[in-house]
Amino acid sequence: MSDEFYIDMAATAAELLVEFGADASIVRSTSAYNPATGAAAQTSTTHTVRALESNHGRSYVDGSLIEAGARAYLIDPNGMSVEPRAGDSFVWGGAPGPVTRAGRVAPGGVAVLFEVQVRGVS
């Protein structure tokens, strides 16, 4: 299929996330060693995203596809300056939780959605 088809699918996904999703945040923390102080300084950057909680069937909660106690979220990749990754924090409804898995849905190389798995967010 052509790139145009996948670009249209990405636009449709974005429209649906605008209509049915909610604002959320990805918080990325980094640390850098400061030789002057001899300590590591940690900084966090918050990225606002549009997301939707994905309802996955119980049959997928098997400890390998989806871990018990984890929730899955679909994220609009449009306008994002970072790609979600394990180790980030995902804030949904004001409640933060660690991202345990992150992936890109990109048929034909066109990013349509990001999917993250998060523990502890309710």
ChimeraX attribute file (.defattr): number of C-alpha atoms within 10 A of each C-alpha:
attribute: neighborCount
match mode: 1-to-1
recipient: residues
	/A:1	7
	/A:2	7
	/A:3	12
	/A:4	11
	/A:5	13
	/A:6	18
	/A:7	17
	/A:8	13
	/A:9	17
	/A:10	22
	/A:11	15
	/A:12	13
	/A:13	18
	/A:14	21
	/A:15	13
	/A:16	14
	/A:17	19
	/A:18	15
	/A:19	10
	/A:20	12
	/A:21	19
	/A:22	15
	/A:23	15
	/A:24	21
	/A:25	19
	/A:26	23
	/A:27	21
	/A:28	18
	/A:29	13
	/A:30	12
	/A:31	11
	/A:32	10
	/A:33	11
	/A:34	10
	/A:35	8
	/A:36	6
	/A:37	8
	/A:38	8
	/A:39	11
	/A:40	12
	/A:41	11
	/A:42	10
	/A:43	10
	/A:44	12
	/A:45	10
	/A:46	14
	/A:47	15
	/A:48	15
	/A:49	19
	/A:50	20
	/A:51	26
	/A:52	21
	/A:53	17
	/A:54	14
	/A:55	9
	/A:56	12
	/A:57	8
	/A:58	9
	/A:59	8
	/A:60	12
	/A:61	15
	/A:62	10
	/A:63	10
	/A:64	8
	/A:65	11
	/A:66	20
	/A:67	17
	/A:68	13
	/A:69	12
	/A:70	20
	/A:71	21
	/A:72	21
	/A:73	21
	/A:74	23
	/A:75	28
	/A:76	24
	/A:77	23
	/A:78	14
	/A:79	8
	/A:80	13
	/A:81	9
	/A:82	10
	/A:83	13
	/A:84	24
	/A:85	20
	/A:86	15
	/A:87	16
	/A:88	22
	/A:89	23
	/A:90	30
	/A:91	21
	/A:92	20
	/A:93	12
	/A:94	11
	/A:95	12
	/A:96	19
	/A:97	22
	/A:98	21
	/A:99	25
	/A:100	18
	/A:101	20
	/A:102	19
	/A:103	15
	/A:104	19
	/A:105	15
	/A:106	13
	/A:107	16
	/A:108	14
	/A:109	11
	/A:110	17
	/A:111	17
	/A:112	24
	/A:113	23
	/A:114	19
	/A:115	22
	/A:116	26
	/A:117	25
	/A:118	28
	/A:119	19
	/A:120	13
	/A:121	19
	/A:122	13
